[in-house]
């Protein structure tokens, strides 16, 4: 059993549906929530995933979603998190 980094609940690592969720130690529910949120971010920010800077910005949103980075940096520049 592991503890989800987002919600704090215990989950069984053997029952993980998407192997990518392991990088943030997230349960299936939180990972599904992130994937839905990521689509919303991509659409609202009009990210083009063929651009490295857009992929980097989405990664910052991902880290903020899981509580690893501060959301304050997005107030400066939501597309890159930079001044």
Secondary structure, DSSP 8 states (H G I E B T S, - for coil): -EE-TTT--EE-GGG-S-GGGGGGT--HHHHHHHHHHHHHHHHHTT--TTSHHHHHHHHHHHHHHTTSS-TTHHHH-TTTS--
